Amino acid sequence: MESQTLVRSDTTRTALQPLTDSDSVADQLDALHHRAVRELRLALPRRPYDRRVRDRAALLSGELVRRGARVRVLHPADVARDPAQAEDLRRIAASGAQVRGLPRLPVWMAVVDRDLAIVPSDPALGESSATLLRGRSLVAGHQALFDQVWAGCAPVPTDSGAGGPGRGGLDEREREALVLLAEGLTDEGISRRTGLSVRTVRRTIAGVMSRMGAQSRFQAGVEAARRQWI
């Protein structure tokens, strides 16, 4: 009986690995590049993890999508309030990952396939420490939570049949303006690249933002990538 108890204790220590800070979390995301991943679930609130973690998550998402993995990402609907996070999300969406927003996203998590997850050690504390979980029995609850929240978030419509020749009903001028906006160009820069007047550029972008319901240009870039318009 004593030996059986020791085996269970060793297994628990292996299955639960503390990650004491954001650097530890970022290192674990880097390590996933060397794993054959079929599916990644990410929940990315603004806190508690810093830009390094979001940047590594964006790099990992793009790499996994290129390999043919399914990547799903939950994010706060008001992501445009944080320009850095908006840019990270735009990169993730542009890579081909599926993204959905919701009004409140309090918990950070990364769930890999069905047997590995990175979750906050204590979500109530809002600190940057986390725990690496291994094994289906430990990961199943977090996987189910993510899937339940994901199912409750309506996907952004692509408007594929909306009245126009381009993707999402965009004409060529609208799409070019969105692409350049996503690259970070100002209205003046877009004007120089396209030959359109600054007033026409502003009117074009404002019209597309209105159709998407975007409240800012950051959000417009994110939404355009999510809808695969650019």
C-alpha positions as CSV (number, residue, x, y, z in Angstrom):
1,M,0.0,0.0,0.0
2,E,2.8,2.4,0.8
3,S,4.5,1.9,-2.5
4,Q,1.2,2.5,-4.3
5,T,0.9,5.8,-2.4
6,L,4.3,6.9,-3.5
7,V,3.6,6.2,-7.1
8,R,0.5,8.3,-7.0
9,S,2.4,11.1,-5.3
10,D,5.1,11.0,-8.0
11,T,2.5,11.1,-10.8
12,T,0.8,14.1,-9.2
13,R,4.1,16.0,-9.1
14,T,4.7,15.2,-12.7
15,A,1.2,16.2,-13.8
16,L,1.2,19.5,-12.0
17,Q,4.1,21.8,-12.7
18,P,4.1,25.3,-11.3
19,L,5.1,28.2,-13.6
20,T,6.1,31.1,-11.3
21,D,6.0,34.0,-13.7
22,S,5.3,35.3,-17.2
23,D,8.8,34.1,-18.4
24,S,8.0,30.6,-17.4
25,V,4.7,30.7,-19.2
26,A,6.4,32.1,-22.3
27,D,9.0,29.4,-22.2
28,Q,6.3,26.7,-22.1
29,L,4.6,28.2,-25.2
30,D,8.0,28.2,-26.9
31,A,8.4,24.5,-26.0
32,L,5.1,23.7,-27.8
33,H,6.8,24.4,-31.2
34,H,8.6,21.1,-30.8
35,R,5.4,19.1,-30.1
36,A,3.1,17.6,-32.7
37,V,-0.1,19.6,-31.9
38,R,-3.4,18.9,-33.5
39,E,-5.5,21.5,-31.7
40,L,-4.8,24.6,-29.6
41,R,-7.4,26.5,-27.6
42,L,-6.3,29.9,-26.3
43,A,-8.1,32.4,-24.0
44,L,-6.3,35.7,-24.0
45,P,-7.6,38.4,-21.6
46,R,-5.5,41.6,-21.2
47,R,-4.3,40.4,-17.8
48,P,-2.5,38.9,-15.9
49,Y,0.1,38.0,-18.5
50,D,2.2,40.6,-20.2
51,R,3.1,41.3,-23.8
52,R,5.8,38.6,-24.0
53,V,3.2,35.9,-23.4
54,R,0.8,37.3,-26.0
55,D,3.7,37.6,-28.5
56,R,4.7,34.0,-28.0
57,A,1.1,32.9,-28.3
58,A,0.8,34.8,-31.6
59,L,4.0,33.2,-32.9
60,L,2.8,29.7,-31.8
61,S,-0.7,30.2,-33.3
62,G,0.8,31.1,-36.7
63,E,3.2,28.2,-36.7
64,L,0.5,25.6,-35.7
65,V,-1.9,26.9,-38.4
66,R,0.8,26.5,-41.0
67,R,1.3,22.9,-39.9
68,G,-2.4,22.2,-40.3
69,A,-3.5,22.4,-36.7
70,R,-6.8,23.9,-35.6
71,V,-6.3,27.0,-33.5
72,R,-9.2,28.7,-31.7
73,V,-8.7,31.9,-29.7
74,L,-11.1,33.8,-27.3
75,H,-10.4,37.4,-26.6
76,P,-12.1,40.4,-25.0
77,A,-14.5,42.2,-27.3
78,D,-13.0,45.6,-26.4
79,V,-9.5,44.6,-27.4
80,A,-9.1,47.8,-29.3
81,R,-8.6,49.6,-25.9
82,D,-5.1,48.0,-25.9
83,P,-3.3,48.8,-29.2
84,A,-0.5,46.2,-28.4
85,Q,-3.0,43.4,-27.8
86,A,-5.0,44.5,-30.8
87,E,-1.9,44.1,-32.9
88,D,-1.2,40.6,-31.4
89,L,-4.7,39.5,-32.1
90,R,-4.6,40.9,-35.6
91,R,-1.5,38.7,-36.2
92,I,-3.2,35.7,-34.8
93,A,-6.3,36.2,-36.9
94,A,-4.3,36.8,-40.1
95,S,-2.5,33.5,-39.6
96,G,-5.8,31.7,-40.2
97,A,-6.7,31.0,-36.5
98,Q,-10.4,31.1,-35.6
99,V,-11.1,34.0,-33.2
100,R,-14.2,35.0,-31.2
101,G,-14.7,37.9,-28.8
102,L,-16.9,38.1,-25.7
103,P,-17.7,41.0,-23.3
104,R,-15.7,39.6,-20.3
105,L,-12.9,37.1,-20.4
106,P,-11.4,36.8,-16.9
107,V,-9.2,33.6,-17.3
108,W,-6.1,33.0,-19.3
109,M,-5.6,29.5,-20.6
110,A,-3.9,27.4,-23.3
111,V,-5.2,23.9,-23.9
112,V,-3.2,21.7,-26.2
113,D,-5.0,18.7,-27.7
114,R,-6.6,16.8,-24.8
115,D,-3.8,16.2,-22.4
116,L,-1.9,19.5,-21.7
117,A,-3.0,22.9,-20.4
118,I,-1.5,26.1,-19.0
119,V,-3.9,27.7,-16.5
120,P,-3.7,30.4,-13.8
121,S,-2.6,29.0,-10.4
122,D,-5.3,31.1,-8.8
123,P,-7.5,33.2,-11.1
124,A,-8.9,35.2,-8.2
125,L,-5.5,36.6,-7.3
126,G,-4.9,38.1,-10.8
127,E,-1.2,37.2,-10.5
128,S,1.1,36.0,-13.3
129,S,1.9,32.5,-11.9
130,A,0.4,29.5,-13.6
131,T,0.3,25.7,-13.6
132,L,1.1,23.3,-16.3
133,L,-1.3,20.4,-16.3
134,R,-0.6,17.1,-17.9
135,G,-3.0,14.2,-18.4
136,R,-6.6,14.0,-19.7
137,S,-8.2,13.8,-16.3
138,L,-6.7,17.2,-15.3
139,V,-7.1,18.9,-18.7
140,A,-10.7,17.8,-19.4
141,G,-12.4,20.4,-17.3
142,H,-10.6,23.3,-18.9
143,Q,-11.2,21.9,-22.3
144,A,-14.9,21.6,-21.6
145,L,-15.0,25.2,-20.2
146,F,-13.3,26.6,-23.3
147,D,-15.7,24.7,-25.6
148,Q,-18.7,25.9,-23.7
149,V,-17.7,29.5,-23.8
150,W,-16.7,29.2,-27.5
151,A,-20.1,27.7,-28.4
152,G,-21.8,30.7,-26.7
153,C,-19.9,33.2,-28.8
154,A,-21.5,33.9,-32.2
155,P,-18.9,33.7,-35.0
156,V,-18.4,36.9,-37.0
157,P,-20.3,36.6,-40.2
158,T,-18.3,36.7,-43.4
159,D,-21.1,38.4,-45.5
160,S,-19.9,36.3,-48.4
161,G,-23.0,37.1,-50.4
162,A,-23.1,40.8,-49.7
163,G,-23.4,43.0,-52.7
164,G,-20.0,43.4,-54.2
165,P,-17.3,41.6,-56.2
166,G,-14.6,41.3,-53.5
167,R,-14.2,39.2,-50.4
168,G,-17.1,40.1,-48.0
169,G,-18.6,42.3,-50.7
170,L,-15.5,44.6,-50.7
171,D,-14.5,46.3,-53.9
172,E,-10.8,46.4,-54.8
173,R,-10.4,49.9,-53.4
174,E,-11.9,49.0,-50.0
175,R,-9.8,45.8,-49.7
176,E,-6.6,47.6,-50.6
177,A,-7.3,50.3,-48.0
178,L,-8.0,47.7,-45.4
179,V,-4.8,45.8,-46.2
180,L,-2.7,49.0,-45.9
181,L,-4.5,49.9,-42.7
182,A,-3.7,46.5,-41.2
183,E,0.0,47.2,-42.1
184,G,-0.1,50.3,-40.0
185,L,-0.2,53.0,-42.6
186,T,-1.8,56.3,-41.9
187,D,-4.4,57.9,-44.1
188,E,-1.7,59.9,-45.8
189,G,0.4,56.8,-46.4
190,I,-2.5,54.9,-47.9
191,S,-3.2,57.9,-50.1
192,R,0.4,57.9,-51.4
193,R,0.3,54.1,-52.0
194,T,-3.1,54.0,-53.8
195,G,-3.2,57.4,-55.5
196,L,-6.5,58.2,-53.8
197,S,-7.1,61.5,-52.1
198,V,-6.8,61.5,-48.3
199,R,-10.5,62.4,-48.1
200,T,-11.4,59.4,-50.2
201,V,-9.3,57.1,-48.1
202,R,-11.0,58.3,-44.9
203,R,-14.4,58.0,-46.5
204,T,-13.6,54.4,-47.7
205,I,-12.3,53.3,-44.3
206,A,-15.2,54.9,-42.5
207,G,-17.7,53.1,-44.7
208,V,-16.0,49.7,-44.2
209,M,-15.8,50.3,-40.4
210,S,-19.5,51.1,-40.3
211,R,-20.4,47.9,-42.1
212,M,-18.3,45.9,-39.7
213,G,-19.6,47.7,-36.6
214,A,-15.9,48.6,-35.7
215,Q,-15.5,51.4,-33.2
216,S,-11.8,52.1,-34.0
217,R,-9.2,51.4,-36.7
218,F,-7.5,48.8,-34.5
219,Q,-10.8,47.0,-34.2
220,A,-11.4,47.3,-38.0
221,G,-8.1,45.6,-38.7
222,V,-8.9,42.8,-36.3
223,E,-12.4,42.3,-37.7
224,A,-11.2,42.4,-41.3
225,A,-8.7,39.6,-40.5
226,R,-11.3,37.6,-38.6
227,R,-13.7,37.7,-41.5
228,Q,-10.9,36.8,-43.8
229,W,-11.5,40.0,-45.8
230,I,-7.8,40.7,-46.1
